[in-house]
Amino acid sequence: MVMEPRPLSDGSILALDNARKGFGGLVAVDDVSFHIGRGEIVGLIGPNGAGKSTIVNLIMGVHRADGGKIIFNGENIVSYRTDEVVKRGIARTFQVEKPLLNMTVRGNVMIGAMLHNPHRDEAMAEAEKIIERVGLGRVAHHLAKNLTAQDRKRLELARTIATRPSLLLLDECMAGLTPEEIDQTLELLRQFRADGLSMLVIEHVMQAVMTISDRVIVLDYGKLICGGSPDDVACDPKVIEAYLGKRGYSRATAAES
């Protein structure tokens, strides 16, 4: 079942309306429409090359859409630069973390906090709170280049939270983590959602995305092929064929693994 586009005036924090992006002869995002409600976590899955990261780049203004609309808080941001998008309240993490390697954890997060705190002392105070909240207090004075894989992931999250987003785009934020570390990350995301933060979660760790998401949408070859509850999506024949394999995936499957 393919989700029907929702009206752009329905109160959603984000709505893509027939968004399209091509690179030469390749259509990476093919008239995709979906919405994210306020305080909602939406999972975005699909095979490699399906167009997931391109959608993030369109929302963030890294790429300019060839057609369609991207509505954030009632405003069409399709032509906005990345800095304009961030100032309006959207932040993202990257598949490969991009901290300032020769700067401390504290310094990295403080830079994000300075978006809304031009005074250094105020930005530092806010950064300290975020660092403690994500569990990096013990390494706040460490250089980013010396962090473990898990701590780099947490730093990536802390840097985005410091910009005070209302919508967070998480691109493979649990890749490479152990099951215990994934559970810890999921708990952090639940806490941020409890604060009212909306999220789009792109993830190949199926147990994670199916557990955390209110809804899941599926891309294949740039097209939206399915959307709904995690269990409904996992049982959809098109999704099984394109991505999940013959057995499919469900929360019950997660409990077995």
Protein Blocks (a to p, Z undefined) as FASTA:
>chain_A
ZZddddfklopabdcehiacdehjbcfbghiacdddehiacddeddehilmmmmmmmmno
maccfbdcddeehiafklpcfklmmmnopacddfbacbdfkbcfklmmmmmmmmmmmbfk
lmmmmmmmmmmmnopmmmmmpcfklpcfklmmmmmmmmmmmnopabdcdehklgoiafkl
mmmmmmmmmmmmmnopacddddfblklmmmmpmbdcddeehiafbdcdfklmmmpmklmm
mmnomnlpafklmmmZZ
